[in-house]
Amino acid sequence: MNSGTIALVGNPNSGKTTLFNALTGSNQYVGNWPGVTVEKKEGKFEFEGKKYHVIDLPGTYSLGAYSEDEVIASDYILTGNPDIIINVVDAGNIERNLYLTTQLLEIGKKVVLALNMIDEADKRKIEFDIPGLEQKLGIPVVPTIASKEIGIKELIKRTVEAMNNGVVTKNPLRYNDTIEHHIDHLTKALEKVNLPYPARWTALKLLEGDTGIFQKLKDYQYFEALKDIEDFYKYHSQENFELEIIDSRYAFAHWVTEGTVHRPEEEVITLTDKIDKIITSRYLGVPIFALIMLLVFQLTFKIGGDILGEYLASIIESLGGLAETFLAYINAPGWLIAFIIDGIINGVGAVIEFIPIIVVLYLLLGFLEDSGYMARAAYVWDELMRRLGLQGKAFISMIIGFGCNVPGIMSTRTMDNQKDKMITTLIIPFMSCGAKLPIYSVFIAAFFPNHGGLLLFLLYALGIIIGLIMAKIYSKALFPGKSSYFIMELPSYRMPTLKNILRNMWDNVYGFIERAGTIIFAVITLLWVVAVLPVSAAPYSEFSILGRIGTFIAPLFKPAGFGTWQEAVALFAGIPAKEAVIGTLGMLYAGEYLEGGNFLVNAIQQHFTPLTALSYMVMTLLYTPCAAVLGTVKKETNSRKWTIFVALVNFAIGWLVAVIIFQIGSLLGFS
Amino acid sequence: MLKEILRIIGREGYISRPKLAAELNISKVLVDDGISQLLRMGYILEDKNGEGCSSFCSSCSRAKACSKEVVKTFKISEKGQRLLQASS
């Protein structure tokens, strides 16, 4: 015969199931709760010759209607009529667990608190005043270590005592006068009907806006009570009852632990706070960001370019030599040899050579992201962005745009202010994406090998500066109005995991490799065909189809200092995909193979000067974005007009800045 | 605790869970709970930053890099703003 039913209730991970096992041993049976697939565990134990039934309720943080587990636990406690509840509380997280305890006390059921995992709390030097807790809560509190079956006998004894002692559980929590007044009002309305739940509890849940309770009142057809409640809400719909009630429960839980739970003195100011004080400082934030990025680019160039890049370049060149020997050995036709060596190895290979730089850059950026620094960077930029008429979230899109402009623009979807969305979309193409890295890398290797990191940093910085200037202009001229406000989460600093960093790097590098094998290959193949036709013209000469087109457009770039047809054609080849700029130069300069070192670097040294190299890099940084970006602008703005605007305005800005750099540089005597 | 969390978030313009825990003298777990409650009740809203292009370019080679959430951002909703104004 069952002498009493005990329900086990607790937060997930409070050790509730371990306690259930310790109580019931092998006397268990498992089923499902009616109508759901949630497991229902029941068991029995014997104490002083009497049998007790135990039900292990699903783990839940509160009693309400917000999850299936909450609903099952609430329903059982309210309608299943257990004789007593053992509330299993994780001793190390007692403040959080007491929220549920407070709700159990409000229901008015008999409760015994099992302060579980007390050994874990002990390791953390947390001390408890058990009599103090019992006094404040008004229920028995028993320390337990369920995993070692410590305290179980005492828990059973106190539970059975409480079950039979006839003492009624008092609700120790009183809300503020307004809430109490409303609870009384609703309780009176609910007492008119024969509710299966405590009227005060139901009134509280109604004030909290618990939809489950509303539905139940409808299901039971308590129309009289419902009418009173609906009348009540006509006058009080805007009030924050739910927040007040929840806040009061947290305040109660805090009051219970004050003086009864003693934690060792923790450092109030954490390491994160100390670091943040400097890193997010109004005056130091941006310079620190600039320094960190400078270091990133220096390392990128040193490790990715000087060490790994040269190694890969030599492998690709060796492959080229081997391929040429093999093709000659099998008597392959001349056009095929030219296509494979000049088109694929020198064209596509020129792009692949720069993979190490991209790998290192994204490893470092991934490290910054995973460590929590990037959130600080965005926060630091927020104020500056606001002054320029943008919200700081635009900076997050800009950071994403460093990988690829397409996701940078896509990320503006989460902006609900049209002004912010449009301006950010228009300035993202000024951010230097990964596809432009091979272009900078080869020019830097040709003319600025000792200042690679610095120059890379300055190019990225120039993209940001031009973007910000244009944001200000667009904000004033095209999209006046206020930016929306948002809040950023600054996560705690943490040591980045290798897995996350590698995944971040691979997500970015994979796209680059795939493009090299698809769109870049296609562009280079197409350009190779028009560079060797007609047959009557010398291949790769200005008399080829490509040469004639290039010769026609080349004068446009004369004021910027790079007016040959190859350079002009390469820029336009970059519109399908930016990497194709370097691939095209690699293919077109293939006929000028020079011994020693990287042939493309050598060829570029013949065709450019340091000043024209600089203006060419700036042009590629700022001019018309690639086709994928233009397509995304079209999709996101749903406007052909804005797409053409981006294509033309960015081209004009790129051209203008390149011309300014070349002309001023020439006036100052640079070459 | 909830109103205090909302007030500090509104004042600072960012959410730092360790800082909130230190300022309110509560555990970080409780801060997490408080933020979850404020989100659930609609006083603050979380932006879905990682969902920018998941529906658009699942076949794109950059889709994974694109769908990542660099920074988590929130907004104080109108309901939250009203509460802040009422309690100021």
HADDOCK unambig.tbl for C-alpha pairs under 7 A between the chains (distance, minus, plus):
assign (segid A and resid 96 and name CA) (segid B and resid 30 and name CA) 5.81 0.50 0.50
assign (segid A and resid 247 and name CA) (segid B and resid 1 and name CA) 5.85 0.50 0.50
assign (segid A and resid 247 and name CA) (segid B and resid 2 and name CA) 5.75 0.50 0.50
assign (segid A and resid 250 and name CA) (segid B and resid 1 and name CA) 6.77 0.50 0.50
assign (segid A and resid 251 and name CA) (segid B and resid 1 and name CA) 6.87 0.50 0.50
assign (segid A and resid 268 and name CA) (segid B and resid 22 and name CA) 5.44 0.50 0.50
assign (segid A and resid 269 and name CA) (segid B and resid 22 and name CA) 6.89 0.50 0.50
assign (segid A and resid 273 and name CA) (segid B and resid 19 and name CA) 6.71 0.50 0.50
assign (segid A and resid 369 and name CA) (segid B and resid 70 and name CA) 6.74 0.50 0.50
assign (segid A and resid 375 and name CA) (segid B and resid 71 and name CA) 5.39 0.50 0.50
assign (segid A and resid 407 and name CA) (segid B and resid 53 and name CA) 6.83 0.50 0.50
assign (segid A and resid 407 and name CA) (segid B and resid 66 and name CA) 4.84 0.50 0.50
assign (segid A and resid 410 and name CA) (segid B and resid 52 and name CA) 5.12 0.50 0.50
assign (segid A and resid 410 and name CA) (segid B and resid 53 and name CA) 5.74 0.50 0.50
assign (segid A and resid 411 and name CA) (segid B and resid 49 and name CA) 6.53 0.50 0.50
assign (segid A and resid 411 and name CA) (segid B and resid 52 and name CA) 4.75 0.50 0.50
assign (segid A and resid 413 and name CA) (segid B and resid 52 and name CA) 5.90 0.50 0.50
assign (segid A and resid 414 and name CA) (segid B and resid 47 and name CA) 6.45 0.50 0.50
assign (segid A and resid 414 and name CA) (segid B and resid 48 and name CA) 6.45 0.50 0.50
assign (segid A and resid 414 and name CA) (segid B and resid 49 and name CA) 6.05 0.50 0.50
assign (segid A and resid 414 and name CA) (segid B and resid 52 and name CA) 6.90 0.50 0.50
assign (segid A and resid 485 and name CA) (segid B and resid 75 and name CA) 7.00 0.50 0.50
assign (segid A and resid 486 and name CA) (segid B and resid 73 and name CA) 6.79 0.50 0.50
assign (segid A and resid 486 and name CA) (segid B and resid 74 and name CA) 5.83 0.50 0.50
assign (segid A and resid 486 and name CA) (segid B and resid 75 and name CA) 4.77 0.50 0.50
assign (segid A and resid 487 and name CA) (segid B and resid 13 and name CA) 5.31 0.50 0.50
assign (segid A and resid 487 and name CA) (segid B and resid 14 and name CA) 4.81 0.50 0.50
assign (segid A and resid 487 and name CA) (segid B and resid 15 and name CA) 6.87 0.50 0.50
assign (segid A and resid 487 and name CA) (segid B and resid 73 and name CA) 5.49 0.50 0.50
assign (segid A and resid 487 and name CA) (segid B and resid 74 and name CA) 4.86 0.50 0.50
assign (segid A and resid 487 and name CA) (segid B and resid 75 and name CA) 5.58 0.50 0.50
assign (segid A and resid 488 and name CA) (segid B and resid 14 and name CA) 4.72 0.50 0.50
assign (segid A and resid 488 and name CA) (segid B and resid 15 and name CA) 6.03 0.50 0.50
assign (segid A and resid 488 and name CA) (segid B and resid 72 and name CA) 6.09 0.50 0.50
assign (segid A and resid 488 and name CA) (segid B and resid 73 and name CA) 4.32 0.50 0.50
assign (segid A and resid 488 and name CA) (segid B and resid 74 and name CA) 6.10 0.50 0.50
assign (segid A and resid 489 and name CA) (segid B and resid 14 and name CA) 5.61 0.50 0.50
assign (segid A and resid 489 and name CA) (segid B and resid 15 and name CA) 4.40 0.50 0.50
assign (segid A and resid 489 and name CA) (segid B and resid 16 and name CA) 6.00 0.50 0.50
assign (segid A and resid 489 and name CA) (segid B and resid 72 and name CA) 5.50 0.50 0.50
assign (segid A and resid 489 and name CA) (segid B and resid 73 and name CA) 5.80 0.50 0.50
assign (segid A and resid 490 and name CA) (segid B and resid 14 and name CA) 6.78 0.50 0.50
assign (segid A and resid 490 and name CA) (segid B and resid 15 and name CA) 5.75 0.50 0.50
assign (segid A and resid 490 and name CA) (segid B and resid 16 and name CA) 4.91 0.50 0.50
assign (segid A and resid 491 and name CA) (segid B and resid 16 and name CA) 6.20 0.50 0.50
assign (segid A and resid 492 and name CA) (segid B and resid 18 and name CA) 6.95 0.50 0.50
assign (segid A and resid 504 and name CA) (segid B and resid 65 and name CA) 6.89 0.50 0.50
assign (segid A and resid 507 and name CA) (segid B and resid 62 and name CA) 6.58 0.50 0.50
assign (segid A and resid 507 and name CA) (segid B and resid 64 and name CA) 5.87 0.50 0.50
assign (segid A and resid 507 and name CA) (segid B and resid 65 and name CA) 5.13 0.50 0.50
assign (segid A and resid 508 and name CA) (segid B and resid 62 and name CA) 6.52 0.50 0.50
assign (segid A and resid 508 and name CA) (segid B and resid 65 and name CA) 5.97 0.50 0.50
assign (segid A and resid 510 and name CA) (segid B and resid 61 and name CA) 6.91 0.50 0.50
assign (segid A and resid 511 and name CA) (segid B and resid 61 and name CA) 4.67 0.50 0.50
assign (segid A and resid 511 and name CA) (segid B and resid 62 and name CA) 5.23 0.50 0.50
assign (segid A and resid 514 and name CA) (segid B and resid 61 and name CA) 6.96 0.50 0.50
